[in-house]
Amino acid sequence: MKHLKITGILILISLGFSVSAIAQKDTLGRQTINITSSFKPVLKDAAKINFTAAAPLPDSSKPRLTYSIPTTGMYTAYQPLALKPLALQIDSNGKWSSSNFIKIGFGNYQTPFGQAGFTFGDGKKANLNLFAHYVSSVGSKIENQNFTDAGFSAYGSTVTANKLELYGKFGLDQNKYYLYGYNHDTVSYSKSDILQRFQNITVNAGVRNVNPTKYGLKYHPDLRIGIFSDNHKASETDAVLDLPLEKYLGDAYGIKLGANFDFTRYTPGGAGKQPITNNIYTLPLALLFKTPNFNLHAGLIPSWDNSTFKLMPDFTADFMLGSEKSILQLGWIMHYDKGSYQRFASINPYLSEPTQLLNTRVTEAYGGFKGTITDYFTYNAKVGYVEFNNMPLFVNDYTNDGKTFLIRYESELQALELQGEVGFSENEDFSLSAGFKWLQFTKQETEAKPWGIPPRQLNASLRWAIMKDLWLKSDLYFFQAPKYLKPDGDYGTHTNAMDFNAGVEFRITKQLNLWAQANNIFNKKYQRWNQYETYGFNILGGITFKFDQKNK
């Protein structure tokens, strides 16, 4: 207990000293410390990119939008045409409509003219077209300088649910001529003695797939049968079966193959004459290669001209030179022109019945350029070598006063060939085109001259919609007169031919148009075939009545 007391006394004494110290401190006053500073913690400014945009330079040039349109050109073997009054044809690529028209007219040389066309269907899944024509003329200065051309055709097609197009065509043509190419001062004939009348009936049918099959195949079998006859009891039947097949292996490679069978049976007029058969079989095969800058068609055609075998080349190539505005074209091709009475009569209607039918084998090797220069101007030019084997040449039969023509076959005719065409087209309102063909004969095997073949030919055509209801048409034909055989065995040449035609058509009511056409405006009386002078200036005109049924 004594210790506890001593401890308590010591604690009290300590507390007393503490209180005394505090009291002393308060008597000295309260002291403070003030700290003053200008420092402020901030982040350093980051470096920034100056995005001040410069003003664009002014561009006053007008943008030019160009469109590359592939040039399409087609050349066919020259077939001399009779110069006949023709009605004005107005081309239109507008919306399809069921259009029906009747066009009639009359002109000098006692020329009645008529055309009629009717269309039915929707123009997509099914359609039927009917067309008929008639024209005739009677010469005023040359006796029996008469001709008549009449015909009718019907064409129909339909597309099935499986996208197969089925089509068929029927045609009937009748042409009547008189053999007026004789000396009218010394000889006289009745019309029945010099009548030359031809009739041709054709039936055509085929099928093609609109879209390739799931295996990429495209096929187009086609059958055509023709029956041709004259007023001398000669007749000819021709049947052609074509079986083409095409398949592409990807986007660049493809293959084409097929078979073509052309049968002809010709029976000359007169008792006791034996029929003549003339058949051609071909099996074309070709490889196709297409890229944006290069197109190649490389093929071979095994062929049988009756019993004669020939392996024919079939090579064409197009090289794009920078763009489709300029294309280099090369080719080495061979084909047959069928020897038939119908084909020969379409070339020269004043021929005698042929006694032999030979097919013409044509070989061409060429090079050239085609393309576009502006959006409206197109061109196509080729130069090359051409050879004709068994080329039919027409010479006057002077054993019968020369009014009929006999066929002589040139076994080998060679020539350098230059041909081309240019065209200018603006929308559908204006088009101008011209073409020429130049043959420089270099070799003949059996005949002295290429009888009846014009070495130079030129044609030009103008179609112009001057106003909404006014159309102008004009055509120009020129050819250098061919050589013809004289009675003494020498050759002669007539003056060159130039035939300029012009026509106009304008609307007077919604359904009625007036038209007029003048042919051989220069009044050039030339001879396409020796001893047969053509008509001079002739003019005709009439009306066109239209009754359209617009598709909806």
C-alpha positions, 0 to 999 in steps of 0.5 A: 500500500505504501508503494501505491501511495508513493506512485499516486503522489508522483503522478499528481506532481507530474500533472501539476508540472504539465498544467504549469507548462501549458499555462506558461505557453499560453502567456507567450502567445500563438505562433503561425507559419505562412508558406507563399509560392507561385508554382502551379503544376500544369501539363506541357502543350502538345504539338498539333498538326495544322489542318488548314485546307488549301483552296482547290484549283479551278477546272474549266474543262468539260468531262468527256464520257466515251463509250466503246462500242464494238464494230459489227460488220458483215460481208457477203459474197456479191450478188448482183441485184436487179434494179427495181423500184423499191418502197422507202424503208424506214428503220426503227429500233423503238419499242416493239409494237404490233404494227400493220401496214399497207403500202401501195403506189404507181409509177411510170413504166406502168409500175404498180407497187404494193406491200403489206405487213402484219404482226401478231403476238407480244414480241417476247414469248410469241410472234407471227409476221406476215409480209407480201409484196408485188411490183412489175414494170413494162419497158416503153422503148424496148419491146418485152422489157418487162418483169414481175416480182411477187412474193409472200412470207410468214415467220413465227416463233415462240419461247417455251417455259424451258427457254427454248425458241421454236421458229418456222418460216414459209416463203413463196416467190414468183419472178417473171422476166422476158428474154428481150436481149436480142436484135429487135430489128431482125428478130421477132418473138411472141411473149410465150417464146421468151418467157422466163418464169421462176417459182421458189418455195422454202420451208424452214424450221429450227430450235435454239436454247435461249440460255446455255444449259447447266453444262454450258452448251448452246445448240441450234439445229436448223432444217431448210427445204426449198423447191425451185422450178421454171416454166420449162419443166425444170425442177430442183429440190434442196435440203439443208440440215445444220447441227451446230454445237457450242460450249465454253470451258470457263470465261476464256476458252470454248469449243464449237463443232457441228455437222452440215448436210446440203443435198440438191437434186436437179432435173432439167426440163425436157424428156429423157434428161437425167437428174443431177445430184450435188451434195456437200457435207462438212464437219466444222470444228473450232477452238475459241479463245477470248480475252478483253484484248484478243479473240481467236477462232481456230478451226478446221472443216473436213468437207466432202464435195460430192466424193472429193475430200478437202480439209478447209482452214477456218482461222480468224483473229482480232487484236485490240490495239489499246482499245476497241476503237482500233482492232487488227483483224486477220483471217484465213478461211475457206468455204463453199458456195453451193452450185444450184439452179436457184442460186444461178438464176438469182444472179443472172435471170436470163440464163439457160437451164444449166447442164452441170452443177459445180460448187465454188470453193472460195479461199480468202486470206486477209488482214485489216483494221476495224473500229470506231474513230468517234462515238458516231463513226465506224470503219472496217477495211481489209486487204487480202488474197482470194481464190475461186475454184469452179467459179461460174461465169456467164457468157452469151449463147450466140447459137441462139442470138445471144439472148440467153446465157450459158455457164462456163466454170473457171477452174481457178480464178485468183485476185487481190481483194480490197474492201471496206465500209464506213458509217456515221450514225447519230441516234436513230435520226441520221445514218450514212454508210458507204462500202466498196469492193475492188478485185484485181484479177491475177490468174485465170486457168481456163477462161480468157477473162472473168466474164460477167464479174464487176472488178469495182463496186461501190454503194452508199446509203443515207437515212435521215429523219429531217423532222418528226414526221418527215424522212429522207432516203437515198442510195447510190450504186456504182460498178465498173462494167465487167468483160463480156464475150463477143461472137468472134471470141474477142471481149468487150466492155460496156460503160460503167454503171451509176444508179442514184435513187432518192425517196421521201415519206411524210406523215399527213395523219396519224395513220396515213403517210405519203411517199415518193421515190425516184430511181436512176435519177441520172438516167444512165442506161447501162448493161449489167448483162450484155444485150440487156439494157436497164430502165432509165429514169423512173419515179413512183409514189403512193400512200402508206396506211398504218394501223398499229396495236401498241403492246402494253 
